[in-house]
Amino acid sequence: MQQPEVAGFYDARTGSIQYVVACPSSRRCAIIDPVLNFDEKSGSTATTNADAILDYINSHNLKLEWILDTHSHADHFSAARYLKARTGAPIAIGERVKEVQQIWQQIYNWPDLAYDGSQWDRLFCDGDSFNIGELEARVMHSPGHTLASISYVIGDAAFIHDTLFMPDSGSARADFPGGSAADLWQSIQNILSLPGETRLFAGHDYRPGGRPGSVGEFGGGAEREKQARRRSISECVHQASRGARQGIADAKAHVACPPGQYSRRRAASGRGKWPALSENPAQRAASIGLGSVKSWKGSLQQLQLTIGSGLRRIHARPNWRRRVDPRHVRRRDEQSSERSRR
């Protein structure tokens, strides 16, 4: 299996990770999910992130072939058009972005918005393939977070955007217009069906508790363990966790990390320490990825247990709804009646 070179660039404001994936032999590369800096207070944009990526490409003698977005992002602007203007490289996204544009046109009362995907040079369908130098790349439709989300499988690396996050953050939200918890669950199963040695690279790392970037490259695991891990979290549990996100926040806090890492509880207690993220972009690939598909068995089994116990605690808790004292209701009604008489 081909092994691309992967460098990650972290945007602290949004927790986003932008990637440069390069062919080692041809020195051709692609940029995935570039972020345009945005300041909410002034309404201004900047290209700090994008310029840093271009500096990296130039300093490593790479030739940019593609600028790829996995989906339309709600938390940041894409720097794809700026990068295209600077480099001339084509920009691409999933073809169902046209359906997202139709939703936007209605929600924002924006009749002039073209919803034919003409803003991009190529619209990928599920199963489409393309090349980055000598690297073979394949497109997987991965809906759920949005209905147009796609993943890029490039050699032994899969860029899975907002599906699975780091183990202490769970999975992506699915409550955007067109989103679906059921579709997200199926997308995660498709990702976990990739070959066991596939490296996973997420679109965000929110670093709960202020932890530094975590090392995500792990190995080992027999084929039967991979099969068990695929089934370690059920669809109903996943959908319940998405629908009761706030109610099980306490359960999520105990989700275990892959072997070799420390859980949030252990890190918070001071008994554990997360490995630091390398400041050298060329060394960040191992520091930003989720780890291999094989490494997820223990984490997803623990997620099933903690989510299930969290839901049981919610439904068993007698005071989970706010209790109303009848005396307060009578007093409020009496005061209202007195004011109306006046």
DAQUI-V279772 format. One record per helix or strand of 2 or more residues. SS is the DSSP state (H for helix, E for strand). FROM is the first residue (numbers start at 1). TO is the last residue. If there is no record, write none. Layout:
ss:SS from:FROM to:TO
ss:SS from:FROM to:TO
This chain:
ss:E from:5 to:11
ss:E from:16 to:22
ss:E from:28 to:32
ss:E from:35 to:39
ss:E from:44 to:46
ss:H from:48 to:59
ss:E from:63 to:68
ss:E from:77 to:78
ss:H from:80 to:87
ss:E from:90 to:94
ss:H from:97 to:107
ss:E from:122 to:124
ss:E from:129 to:132
ss:E from:135 to:141
ss:E from:150 to:154
ss:E from:157 to:161
ss:H from:181 to:192
ss:E from:199 to:202
ss:H from:208 to:210
ss:H from:223 to:230
ss:H from:235 to:243
ss:H from:249 to:252
ss:H from:264 to:268
ss:H from:281 to:283
ss:H from:285 to:288
ss:E from:291 to:292
ss:H from:293 to:316
ss:H from:326 to:341
